[in-house]
Amino acid sequence: ADVRAVCEQLVQREPLREGAHRLLMQALSDLGESARAIAHFQTLSALLQREVGSRPSAETRALVERLGR
């Protein structure tokens, strides 16, 4: 399986594990799909807000900032 598929499985299995989302976002970016990675960040943000009332960590926000450049 490719890295993206493995990361997607991780995210599905443990949707609140932010590290898995970061791995997926990085994998998407590495495949030239930065727009999808940034869109995934928006999905993650909404999920965290809805489920635990928080926002993505500084580490995750820094990653999406780098991907957006």
Protein Blocks (a to p, Z undefined) as FASTA:
>chain_A
ZZklmmmmmmmmmmmlmklmmmmmmmmmmnopamlmmmmmmmmmmmmmmmnopacdfklm
mmmmmmmZZ
